[in-house]
Amino acid sequence: MSTVETKERGNRKERTGVVVSDVQDKTIVIEVTRRTTHPRYKKVIKVKKKYTAHDEQNEAKIGDTVRVVETRPMSKVKRWRLLEIISHAE
């Protein structure tokens, strides 16, 4: 008796952010903002981080809100790829 096992991929991280650069070919830079508490002063602060993501069709433009997902290393700094464009810039 052979059972067919469906091997699922591991849980991949997702981030939602705004495109700040689309100059490079098939690459976008997104900025993700999150809120966290300062360890000593307990004040809520905003922390921004930039991620480089793969955009195969060059469809994301500056100002778009996008969702990216973790993937295999595509270059020295690219470890994310574009999953969907949530909203276009006005």
OpenMM code with the backbone's topology and positions (N, CA, C; nanometers):
from openmm import Vec3, app, unit

residues = "MET SER THR VAL GLU THR LYS GLU ARG GLY ASN ARG LYS GLU ARG THR GLY VAL VAL VAL SER ASP VAL GLN ASP LYS THR ILE VAL ILE GLU VAL THR ARG ARG THR THR HIS PRO ARG TYR LYS LYS VAL ILE LYS VAL LYS LYS LYS TYR THR ALA HIS ASP GLU GLN ASN GLU ALA LYS ILE GLY ASP THR VAL ARG VAL VAL GLU THR ARG PRO MET SER LYS VAL LYS ARG TRP ARG LEU LEU GLU ILE ILE SER HIS ALA GLU".split()
positions = [
    Vec3(0.0828, -0.1176, 0.0000),
    Vec3(0.0000, 0.0000, 0.0000),
    Vec3(0.0876, 0.1244, 0.0000),
    Vec3(0.0739, 0.2070, -0.0977),
    Vec3(0.1516, 0.3307, -0.0991),
    Vec3(0.0579, 0.4486, -0.0753),
    Vec3(0.0989, 0.5316, 0.0133),
    Vec3(0.0189, 0.6508, 0.0405),
    Vec3(0.0870, 0.7702, -0.0236),
    Vec3(0.0069, 0.8525, -0.0815),
    Vec3(0.0608, 0.9720, -0.1458),
    Vec3(0.0674, 1.0830, -0.0415),
    Vec3(0.1872, 1.1286, -0.0159),
    Vec3(0.2054, 1.2356, 0.0808),
    Vec3(0.2255, 1.3659, 0.0060),
    Vec3(0.1529, 1.4658, 0.0488),
    Vec3(0.1742, 1.5980, -0.0095),
    Vec3(0.2650, 1.6748, 0.0833),
    Vec3(0.3829, 1.7024, 0.0342),
    Vec3(0.4800, 1.7739, 0.1157),
    Vec3(0.4549, 1.9233, 0.0999),
    Vec3(0.4169, 1.9868, 0.2094),
    Vec3(0.3908, 2.1294, 0.2066),
    Vec3(0.5192, 2.2054, 0.2334),
    Vec3(0.5269, 2.3223, 0.1736),
    Vec3(0.6421, 2.4079, 0.2010),
    Vec3(0.6297, 2.4629, 0.3418),
    Vec3(0.7424, 2.5011, 0.3974),
    Vec3(0.7412, 2.5572, 0.5322),
    Vec3(0.6660, 2.6893, 0.5367),
    Vec3(0.6407, 2.7359, 0.6549),
    Vec3(0.5721, 2.8633, 0.6690),
    Vec3(0.6652, 2.9748, 0.6246),
    Vec3(0.6246, 3.0457, 0.5187),
    Vec3(0.7061, 3.1537, 0.4670),
    Vec3(0.6584, 3.2855, 0.5238),
    Vec3(0.7518, 3.3689, 0.5596),
    Vec3(0.7173, 3.4986, 0.6160),
    Vec3(0.6608, 3.5893, 0.5073),
    Vec3(0.5667, 3.6732, 0.5444),
    Vec3(0.5101, 3.7720, 0.4532),
    Vec3(0.5252, 3.9090, 0.5152),
    Vec3(0.5495, 4.0073, 0.4317),
    Vec3(0.5598, 4.1454, 0.4773),
    Vec3(0.4762, 4.2325, 0.3832),
    Vec3(0.4177, 4.3369, 0.4390),
    Vec3(0.3427, 4.4336, 0.3598),
    Vec3(0.4116, 4.5678, 0.3748),
    Vec3(0.4371, 4.6347, 0.2604),
    Vec3(0.5075, 4.7617, 0.2656),
    Vec3(0.4814, 4.8452, 0.1426),
    Vec3(0.5495, 4.9579, 0.1357),
    Vec3(0.5337, 5.0529, 0.0266),
    Vec3(0.6603, 5.0515, -0.0583),
    Vec3(0.6436, 5.0514, -0.1903),
    Vec3(0.7572, 5.0516, -0.2825),
    Vec3(0.8225, 5.1894, -0.2786),
    Vec3(0.9535, 5.1932, -0.2504),
    Vec3(1.0267, 5.3198, -0.2473),
    Vec3(1.1229, 5.3332, -0.3645),
    Vec3(1.1493, 5.2229, -0.4359),
    Vec3(1.2374, 5.2285, -0.5522),
    Vec3(1.2012, 5.1166, -0.6488),
    Vec3(1.1945, 5.1524, -0.7790),
    Vec3(1.1705, 5.0521, -0.8833),
    Vec3(1.2655, 5.0727, -1.0007),
    Vec3(1.3811, 5.1331, -0.9738),
    Vec3(1.4769, 5.1676, -1.0787),
    Vec3(1.5433, 5.0447, -1.1392),
    Vec3(1.5776, 4.9472, -1.0556),
    Vec3(1.6487, 4.8295, -1.1036),
    Vec3(1.5561, 4.7377, -1.1832),
    Vec3(1.6140, 4.6606, -1.2750),
    Vec3(1.5365, 4.5685, -1.3567),
    Vec3(1.4958, 4.4471, -1.2738),
    Vec3(1.3658, 4.4174, -1.2702),
    Vec3(1.3075, 4.3028, -1.1992),
    Vec3(1.3320, 4.3071, -1.0484),
    Vec3(1.3567, 4.4256, -0.9940),
    Vec3(1.3825, 4.4397, -0.8514),
    Vec3(1.3094, 4.5625, -0.7985),
    Vec3(1.2490, 4.5477, -0.6812),
    Vec3(1.1889, 4.6620, -0.6132),
    Vec3(1.2446, 4.6675, -0.4715),
    Vec3(1.2428, 4.7862, -0.4140),
    Vec3(1.2812, 4.8040, -0.2746),
    Vec3(1.1561, 4.8499, -0.2023),
    Vec3(1.1179, 4.7758, -0.0969),
    Vec3(0.9998, 4.8149, -0.0214),
    Vec3(1.0404, 4.8546, 0.1198),
    Vec3(0.9612, 4.9435, 0.1781),
    Vec3(0.9854, 4.9879, 0.3147),
    Vec3(0.8706, 4.9396, 0.4018),
    Vec3(0.9052, 4.8626, 0.5039),
    Vec3(0.8065, 4.8071, 0.5956),
    Vec3(0.8168, 4.8835, 0.7275),
    Vec3(0.7036, 4.9368, 0.7728),
    Vec3(0.6990, 5.0101, 0.8987),
    Vec3(0.6264, 4.9262, 1.0018),
    Vec3(0.6867, 4.9134, 1.1200),
    Vec3(0.6196, 4.8419, 1.2281),
    Vec3(0.6313, 4.9244, 1.3550),
    Vec3(0.5412, 4.8991, 1.4475),
    Vec3(0.5409, 4.9700, 1.5750),
    Vec3(0.5924, 4.8762, 1.6831),
    Vec3(0.6810, 4.9281, 1.7664),
    Vec3(0.7366, 4.8484, 1.8742),
    Vec3(0.7573, 4.9369, 1.9972),
    Vec3(0.7790, 4.8756, 2.1095),
    Vec3(0.8009, 4.9486, 2.2331),
    Vec3(0.9503, 4.9603, 2.2615),
    Vec3(0.9932, 5.0786, 2.2983),
    Vec3(1.1327, 5.0994, 2.3332),
    Vec3(1.1648, 5.0174, 2.4586),
    Vec3(1.2767, 4.9440, 2.4588),
    Vec3(1.3042, 4.8533, 2.5701),
    Vec3(1.3197, 4.9225, 2.7060),
    Vec3(1.3766, 5.0404, 2.7076),
    Vec3(1.3987, 5.1072, 2.8357),
    Vec3(1.2876, 5.2070, 2.8691),
    Vec3(1.2503, 5.2915, 2.7712),
    Vec3(1.1590, 5.4012, 2.8000),
    Vec3(1.0127, 5.3672, 2.7769),
    Vec3(0.9849, 5.2498, 2.7212),
    Vec3(0.8489, 5.1984, 2.7026),
    Vec3(0.7609, 5.2846, 2.6123),
    Vec3(0.8225, 5.3718, 2.5348),
    Vec3(0.7464, 5.4539, 2.4411),
    Vec3(0.7270, 5.3751, 2.3119),
    Vec3(0.6087, 5.3860, 2.2518),
    Vec3(0.5816, 5.3192, 2.1252),
    Vec3(0.6476, 5.4001, 2.0141),
    Vec3(0.7344, 5.3331, 1.9373),
    Vec3(0.8067, 5.4007, 1.8295),
    Vec3(0.7842, 5.3257, 1.6984),
    Vec3(0.8020, 5.3975, 1.5875),
    Vec3(0.7937, 5.3357, 1.4559),
    Vec3(0.9332, 5.2946, 1.4122),
    Vec3(0.9442, 5.1737, 1.3603),
    Vec3(1.0714, 5.1228, 1.3101),
    Vec3(1.0524, 5.0905, 1.1623),
    Vec3(1.1402, 5.1436, 1.0779),
    Vec3(1.1315, 5.1189, 0.9342),
    Vec3(1.2470, 5.0299, 0.8912),
    Vec3(1.2184, 4.9399, 0.7971),
    Vec3(1.3218, 4.8537, 0.7427),
    Vec3(1.2965, 4.8362, 0.5940),
    Vec3(1.4042, 4.8324, 0.5155),
    Vec3(1.3922, 4.8163, 0.3706),
    Vec3(1.4265, 4.6733, 0.3314),
    Vec3(1.3472, 4.6193, 0.2394),
    Vec3(1.3696, 4.4864, 0.1850),
    Vec3(1.3805, 4.4966, 0.0336),
    Vec3(1.4683, 4.4175, -0.0256),
    Vec3(1.4819, 4.4094, -0.1702),
    Vec3(1.4072, 4.2861, -0.2171),
    Vec3(1.3160, 4.3047, -0.3137),
    Vec3(1.2302, 4.1949, -0.3576),
    Vec3(1.2361, 4.1784, -0.5090),
    Vec3(1.2096, 4.0563, -0.5536),
    Vec3(1.2099, 4.0219, -0.6957),
    Vec3(1.0724, 4.0506, -0.7556),
    Vec3(1.0694, 4.1247, -0.8652),
    Vec3(0.9459, 4.1601, -0.9359),
    Vec3(0.9639, 4.1190, -1.0820),
    Vec3(0.9208, 3.9998, -1.1168),
    Vec3(0.9488, 3.9407, -1.2482),
    Vec3(0.8957, 4.0242, -1.3644),
    Vec3(0.7739, 4.0770, -1.3541),
    Vec3(0.7144, 4.1516, -1.4650),
    Vec3(0.7333, 4.3031, -1.4563),
    Vec3(0.8086, 4.3507, -1.3611),
    Vec3(0.8275, 4.4952, -1.3408),
    Vec3(0.6948, 4.5684, -1.3321),
    Vec3(0.6001, 4.5133, -1.2554),
    Vec3(0.4667, 4.5726, -1.2504),
    Vec3(0.4457, 4.6668, -1.1328),
    Vec3(0.5254, 4.6593, -1.0282),
    Vec3(0.5100, 4.7476, -0.9127),
    Vec3(0.5811, 4.8800, -0.9395),
    Vec3(0.5170, 4.9890, -0.8996),
    Vec3(0.5727, 5.1228, -0.9183),
    Vec3(0.5879, 5.1904, -0.7822),
    Vec3(0.6608, 5.3009, -0.7805),
    Vec3(0.6842, 5.3740, -0.6552),
    Vec3(0.5516, 5.4186, -0.5952),
    Vec3(0.5348, 5.3946, -0.4662),
    Vec3(0.4140, 5.4345, -0.3957),
    Vec3(0.3106, 5.3251, -0.3828),
    Vec3(0.3260, 5.2146, -0.4569),
    Vec3(0.2322, 5.1031, -0.4469),
    Vec3(0.2485, 5.0313, -0.3135),
    Vec3(0.1370, 4.9847, -0.2603),
    Vec3(0.1413, 4.9004, -0.1410),
    Vec3(0.1415, 4.7559, -0.1881),
    Vec3(0.2420, 4.6795, -0.1451),
    Vec3(0.2601, 4.5433, -0.1954),
    Vec3(0.2789, 4.4444, -0.0810),
    Vec3(0.2581, 4.3170, -0.1137),
    Vec3(0.2858, 4.2085, -0.0196),
    Vec3(0.3968, 4.1246, -0.0811),
    Vec3(0.5014, 4.0967, -0.0011),
    Vec3(0.6121, 4.0139, -0.0472),
    Vec3(0.6214, 3.8915, 0.0412),
    Vec3(0.6807, 3.7863, -0.0139),
    Vec3(0.6940, 3.6606, 0.0587),
    Vec3(0.8391, 3.6159, 0.0533),
    Vec3(0.8826, 3.5506, 0.1587),
    Vec3(1.0192, 3.5007, 0.1690),
    Vec3(1.0429, 3.3925, 0.0636),
    Vec3(1.1624, 3.3888, 0.0071),
    Vec3(1.1951, 3.2904, -0.0960),
    Vec3(1.3437, 3.2576, -0.0900),
    Vec3(1.3874, 3.1747, -0.1824),
    Vec3(1.5289, 3.1377, -0.1866),
    Vec3(1.6130, 3.2612, -0.2223),
    Vec3(1.7409, 3.2611, -0.1897),
    Vec3(1.8256, 3.3745, -0.2264),
    Vec3(1.8348, 3.3901, -0.3776),
    Vec3(1.7991, 3.5093, -0.4270),
    Vec3(1.8033, 3.5355, -0.5709),
    Vec3(1.9296, 3.6124, -0.6097),
    Vec3(1.9880, 3.6810, -0.5149),
    Vec3(2.1134, 3.7521, -0.5370),
    Vec3(2.1766, 3.7767, -0.4007),
    Vec3(2.2734, 3.8645, -0.3960),
    Vec3(2.3429, 3.8909, -0.2699),
    Vec3(2.2480, 3.9454, -0.1633),
    Vec3(2.1521, 4.0280, -0.2030),
    Vec3(2.0629, 4.0901, -0.1043),
    Vec3(1.9156, 4.0545, -0.1228),
    Vec3(1.8769, 3.9944, -0.2348),
    Vec3(1.7356, 3.9634, -0.2598),
    Vec3(1.6969, 3.8283, -0.2018),
    Vec3(1.6065, 3.8312, -0.1019),
    Vec3(1.5539, 3.7081, -0.0420),
    Vec3(1.4019, 3.7102, -0.0356),
    Vec3(1.3389, 3.8026, -0.1066),
    Vec3(1.1934, 3.8190, -0.1069),
    Vec3(1.1459, 3.8273, -0.2505),
    Vec3(1.0192, 3.7921, -0.2742),
    Vec3(0.9622, 3.8103, -0.4075),
    Vec3(0.8212, 3.8661, -0.3944),
    Vec3(0.7816, 3.9385, -0.4975),
    Vec3(0.6515, 4.0047, -0.4986),
    Vec3(0.5409, 3.9008, -0.5055),
    Vec3(0.4458, 3.9088, -0.4130),
    Vec3(0.3318, 3.8191, -0.4107),
    Vec3(0.2112, 3.8834, -0.4766),
    Vec3(0.1798, 4.0074, -0.4367),
    Vec3(0.0671, 4.0785, -0.4975),
    Vec3(0.0805, 4.2275, -0.4713),
    Vec3(0.0131, 4.3044, -0.5572),
    Vec3(0.0028, 4.4481, -0.5385),
    Vec3(-0.1317, 4.4727, -0.4726),
    Vec3(-0.1300, 4.5270, -0.3506),
    Vec3(-0.2530, 4.5498, -0.2764),
    Vec3(-0.3259, 4.6731, -0.3279),
    Vec3(-0.2521, 4.7830, -0.3448),
    Vec3(-0.3134, 4.9042, -0.3984),
    Vec3(-0.2086, 4.9832, -0.4768),
    Vec3(-0.2554, 5.0503, -0.5798),
    Vec3(-0.1668, 5.1312, -0.6640),
    Vec3(-0.1568, 5.2716, -0.6082),
    Vec3(-0.0447, 5.3391, -0.6376),
    Vec3(-0.0244, 5.4767, -0.5929),
    Vec3(-0.1199, 5.5684, -0.6688),
    Vec3(-0.1564, 5.6758, -0.6030),
    Vec3(-0.2476, 5.7715, -0.6674),
    Vec3(-0.1733, 5.8763, -0.7432),
] * unit.nanometer
topology = app.Topology()
chain = topology.addChain("A")
for resn in residues:
    res = topology.addResidue(resn, chain)
    for name in ("N", "CA", "C"):
        topology.addAtom(name, app.Element.getBySymbol(name[0]), res)
